[in-house]
Amino acid sequence: MATKKQDTSSRIADNKKAAYNYFFEERFEAGMVLEGWEVKSLREGKVQLTDGYVVIRNGELFVLGCQINPLKSASTHVNPDSIRTKKLLLKKDEIRRLTAKVEQKGYTLVPLNLHWKAGKVKCEIALAKGKAEHDKRDTIKDREGKREVERAMKSRNR
């Protein structure tokens, strides 16, 4: 089965810290329950995912720590809360499977990115296991090694 690459123009925000701090086991795409002012702010790109995490309460998924900053032109009759808890929408069997995995030691749910899909905001979440300090150092070493190779190839092609 062919996998479709996600269009980068539909991306709203990425959680770049997640790849540094966690190993990803599985990825899921969930819908988000948002208010009108939040959607308008997302269109302007006023969102931060780096401190976000996903919790399971009463068989439902919620994103905490995802900060959506209100626009200056927000309506006066709406009281925007930038760090409001947002509900995620997944199928029941997927939530049950995630609940069983998260109860295992070391697993957590992390939001990876927000993106548009058919006019709706979707949140990609991952079942992740935390990296140890030496794993983080290996990640840095690999990244720096790739940069050096790219520099060498670039200077060679000149």
LUMKEZA-552449 format. One record per residue: x, y, z of N, C-alpha, C in turn; residue in three letters. Coordinates in steps of 0.001 Angstrom, whole numbers, plus 524288, in hexadecimal, padded with zeros to 5 digits. Layout:
! LUMKEZA-552449
XYZXYZXYZALA;...
END
This chain:
! LUMKEZA-552449
8034A7FB6A8000080000800008000080376804D380000MET;8027C808587FC7C805A580D0C7FBFC804098110780024ALA;807E38138D8026C806B58179C806508074381CE5803B2THR;8038F82058804D8803B3825968029A806E4829218061ELYS;80A6482C1A803C580D6D82FF2806AF809ED834A6807BELYS;80A31836B480C70806E583B1980DED808E08402580B82GLN;80550843338096E806A18482A807078089484BE680B38ASP;80D2384E3980A6580F62851A280E6180C62856B780EF0THR;8097D8585480AE38068885D3080B4A801E185CA180EF7SER;80015857D280FEA7FBA1857068135B7FD45856AE81911SER;80253856CA81A1C804408568B81F7B8032A85BA482248ARG;8016C85B3A827238007C85FE182A53804FB8609682E22ILE;8064385C57830FE80A7A85CA4834E080CD685742835A2ALA;811D58571E836E28149F8523F837FE816D48526D83D7BASP;8172684DDB83FE9819A584D53844FE81F0D84B088440AASN;822DE84E6F843328282384CAF841DB82AF384A2784675LYS;8297C84BA984B3982BF18495E84FDA82A86843A085087LYS;8260E8420584E748242A83CB184F48827F2838A684D15ALA;82A008398C8486C82D90835CA84608832A8835668491AALA;834238399F84BAE838E9839A884ED483813836BE853FDTYR;8336F8373585653832788350185B7F8300D82F9285B88ASN;82DF182DC48571882B0D828D18571382C488257F8524FTYR;82BA4820478530482B7481C8E84EB6825AD81BBE84D80PHE;8242781BE98488B81EB081B478471F81D8A8159A845C1PHE;819928136284834817EC80E0B8471C813B280DF0842E3GLU;80F81810E5843CC80B238111C8401D80952816B783F96GLU;8071C817F383B0E8050581D2E83A227FF3581CCA838ECARG;7FC45820B283AB47F6AA820ED839CB7F53E826748381APHE;7F124826E3835017EF1B82BF5833717E9CF82CA383611GLU;7E950830B9839297E484831AE83C137E24C836FE83AAEALA;7DD308375983AB17DA9F83C5F839F87DAF183F7A83EFCGLY;7DA218449683EAF7DA4D847F0843527D53484AEF843CDMET;7D35384B77848A27CEC084EAA849B57D0BE8541984B10VAL;7CF8D857EB847B47D18385D3B8485C7CD0E861288484DLEU;7CE22865B184A757CA7486A0884A377CBDA86D5F84577GLU;7C847870CA843EB7C909873F583F3F7CDE28775283F66GLY;7CED4879F1843CF7D36687D5E844347D87387A3F843C8TRP;7D85C87542845847DD0C871FA845317DE4B870AA83F82GLU;7DA4286F9183C737DB1886E55836ED7DD5A873128341BVAL;7DB49877B08353F7DD5A87C78832D67E31A87D4F83451LYS;7E46C87C49839417E9DC87CDC83AF67ED60878D883850SER;7EB6287416837957EE7687012834EB7EF94871A082F4ALEU;7EBCF8741782CBC7ECA8875DE8275A7F111879E38271FARG;7F1C187CDC82B497F5F4880B982B977FB0E87E5782DA2GLU;7FAE68796B82F5E7FFA0876C38313C8011F8781A836D1GLY;7FD70879D7839F87FE9C87B6C83F597FDBC876D284318LYS;800FC872D58429D8007F86E23845D4805E686C3184759VAL;8062E869C784BEF80B148678284DE0809DD8621B85012GLN;80C8C85E2784E1980B9E858B684FA680FDC8566B85319LEU;8142D85919853D7818C9856B585643817D5854B685BCCTHR;814728574485ECB8137B8558A8642580E9A8522586495ASP;80C5D850B1860378077C84DC886048808368480286176GLY;80432845C5863CA8040D84022864AC7FE5D83E62864BCTYR;7FD8A8394D864047F84B83727863997F72B833D086865VAL;7F27D8348086AA87F0CE8315486F127EBB682E9286DA8VAL;7EABC82A428705D7E5E38275686F977E2B6827CF87494ILE;7DDEE82A04874157DA5C82A95878807D51182862876FFARG;7D30F824CB87A0C7CDDE822858792B7CD2C8208A87392ASN;7D12B81E19871737D0D581BEA86C377D10181FEE867E2GLY;7D2C8824AC869077D33C828C2865187D8C282AFB86532GLU;7DA9382CDA860B47DFCC82F1B860497DF768350986075LEU;7E32983775863437E36F83D1F863AB7E90E83EE2862F9PHE;7E9C28434D860527EEF1845B285FC17EF66849FE863D0VAL;7F384849C1866E87F4B184DC986AC87F9C08507A8692ELEU;7FA348557086A637FF0785848869687FFB785A25863D7GLY;7FBF685936860787FC2A85B3985B247FA18860CA85B5BCYS;7FD628648885A2D7FBFB86A0085ADD7FA7086C6B855A8GLN;7F58086E2B855637F396870F7850D17F2898769185288ILE;7F5A887A31850987F52E87FA38522D7F0D48825084F26ASN;7ED6A88530851D07E919887C984F1D7EB0A88C6184BCEPRO;7E82388D83847C67E95E89203844807E7E28970584758LEU;7EA5789B47845DE7E90C8A05C848347E3728A1ED846DFLYS;7E19C8A02E8425E7DC638A1A1840947D82E89DC38425DSER;7D94789ACC846877D56D89705848787D08D899E384A55ALA;7CC2E89745849E57C72C8999E84B507C70F89AF785122SER;7C42989F00852777C3FE8A0CA857E67C08689D6385B51THR;7BCE089A81858F97B96A8973985C207BBA4891CC85D27HIS;7C04D890B585B2E7C2E888BB085BFE7C78188C8385FAAVAL;7C7FE88922863937CC7888964867217D065885338658DASN;7D44188689862597D7F68829B860877DBAD880DD864DEPRO;7DC4E87BBB865517DFFE87963869047E41A87693865C0ASP;7E8D5878A1865A37ECCC876998620D7EEAA8711A8636BSER;7EE3786F79868527F01286A3C869C47EB918669C86B35ILE;7E71486773868C17E27186440869A87E39785E8C8683AARG;7E14B85AEC86B347E1BE85562869FC7DE688543486535THR;7E0C3851B3861487DDFD8509785C727DD1584AB785BE2LYS;7D85C8494E85A6B7D6F4843D0859D67D8B5841CB85489LYS;7DAB883CF58547A7DC3183A5684FA17D8278362A84E54LEU;7D74683560849557D352831B6847837D5F282D0B844E0LEU;7D53D8286B847337D7258237E845027D2E681F64845AELEU;7D36B81B13842E37CFA9816DB843817D0828141E848BALYS;7CC44811D584ACF7CC7380F6184FFA7D08180B118505FLYS;7D0D6807C284C5E7D4968037184CA27DA348056F84CA0ASP;7DB40809B0849D17E08080C00849E67E1B380E4284F47GLU;7DDD8810CD851B97DEA68130A856F27DFA880EB185AE7ILE;7DCBE80A6785A7B7DD97805FA85E177E312803C485D76ARG;7E4CE80330858927EA0B80119857997EE37804CB859BBARG;7ED6A809E2858FA7F12380DBC85B037F12F80DB1860F6LEU;7EC9E80D328635A7EC4B80D148690D7EF6E8087D86B38THR;7EEE3803F4868CC7F1C97FF5886A927F7A98002B86A05ALA;7F95480299865B77FEF28037F864E2801178079C868A2LYS;7FE1D80BCE86996800038100E86CEC8009280E2D8728CVAL;7FD5E80A6B874237FDD18086487974802D38055287A3AGLU;8054C8039A875F280A5C801088766480E6D80517877F1GLN;812658035187A9981666806E887C81819768095C87802LYS;81A0E80E798784681D5F8113A8749181AA68135286FBEGLY;815B78120386EE081303813E886A3C80FD8818C486B75TYR;80F8F81C3C8679F80C80820FF8681D80A598226D862C2THR;806B18260F862A9804868280385DC18065B82D9C85CF2LEU;8086F82EA88585680AC2833C18573680868835EC85227VAL;806C283AEA852208050B83D3D84D31809C983E8E849C8PRO;8099E83CF5844E080E0383DDB8415780D41842B083DF3LEU;808878433E83BD68078B847CF83891801BA848D283818ASN;8007784D7A836577FB2A84EF4834F07FB328500C82F1FLEU;7F73684E3B82C5F7F6EB84F20826C37F13F84F5B82501HIS;7F07C85167820437EB49851BC81DE37EA7184CDE81A9FTRP;7E5B684ABB81AE77E44484657817887DE85846F78162FLYS;7DD65847E8811547D80B848B580F667D54784D0481276ALA;7D827851398139B7D5D1855AE8164A7D53F8551081C25GLY;7D70C850B981E437D6B984FBA823E37DC3A84FAF8262DLYS;7DCA08511F82B327E1AF8510082DE07E27884B848301CVAL;7E6D58492F82ED97E82B84401830D27ED2A844718340DLYS;7ED8484121837FC7F21B840E983B557F48783B8383AC1CYS;7F96583B4C8392E7FC1C83650838E87FE8F8354D83E38GLU;7FD0F830E6840997FF3F82F81845AB8025482A7484512ILE;805DF8298E848B38091A824E3848798094B8224584DC8ALA;8092281D2684DB580A3981A0C8525981028819E5852B2LEU;8124C81C1C856D6817EE81CEF8571081A3E81AD885C1DALA;81F368199885BCE8222F817E48605C826A481BC286112LYS;8277781D99865D682B6D8218B866E4830E981FA7865C8GLY;834278232D863D5839A1821F2862CE83CDC822DF867B2LYS;840D881FA686861844988207686C94848868249A86ACAALA;84B9A8269C86E6484F4D82AD186D28853368292C868F6GLU;8551A8244986927858E98229586539856618222285FD7HIS;8514F820EE85F9584E9D820C185A9484E368263485835ASP;84D6682A1485B8684D1082F76859A58525B831398577CLYS;8568682F9185A2885BBC830ED8583E85CCC82E5B852F7ARG;85AFC829798525085B99826CF84D4B858A7829B3848FEASP;8540C82BAE84A44850F682EA984674853EB8337D844B8THR;8563D83650848718594583B038472C85DFE83997843D2ILE;860A88355A845408654F833B584260863EE8324A83CBBLYS;85F9782F7883BFB85DE582E0E836B185C89832E683382ASP;859D083696835E98583183B5A8333385CFE83E7D83186ARG;860DC83EFC8350F8659E841E5833B9868C683F1882F84GLU;868D0839F382FAE86B82836EE82BA986920837C98264CGLY;863EB837EA8261786145838DE821148627683E5081F0ELYS;862B48422382292863F48477E820F68696A847CA81E9EARG;86D2D84521821158728D8453881F1E872E5842B7819BAGLU;8701383E6F818EB8700F83BDA813D386DB383F7480FB9VAL;8696A8421A8110E866F6845BC80D5F86A9484A4780C0AGLU;86D6484C4480FF2871208508180EF78757E84EB380B59ARG;87772849FC80C5A87BA6847EB8091B879D38471E80383ALA;8751784531802D8872FA844577FD9087210849967FADEMET;8704F84D797FDBF86F458529E7FB858746D8552E7F9C3LYS;87881854DF7FD0187D7F857417FB9688019854417F729SER;87F2484F3C7F6C08816584C0B7F29D87EEF84D4E7ED55ARG;879DD84E927ED768771884FA07E89187842855117E668ASN;87AD8858517E94F87C0F85DA17E76E8806985DBC7E3ACARG;
END
